[in-house]
């Protein structure tokens, strides 16, 4: 189960968001932890996306967003717009 979770994050927790970001944007993820994903999208500063809520970031919550953001920059900008 642990080995599978390395490439297929659980769909029902924030691990989905973190795992998909690592899979989709590996070159732009500067760091990832339990409480944030930090992107380097070429701006003056790194862009931190907090992941404090365990049930936010699930496939149901962010799956469509990730599907429509081909780059980490698109994702960061979409999240900033709310």
PyMOL commands that set and color helices and strands:
alter all, ss='L'
color gray80, all
select helices_A, chain A and resi 2-7+15-24+59-67+72-81
alter helices_A, ss='H'
color red, helices_A
select strands_A, chain A and resi 29-32+36-39+47-50
alter strands_A, ss='S'
color yellow, strands_A
deselect
rebuild
show_as cartoon
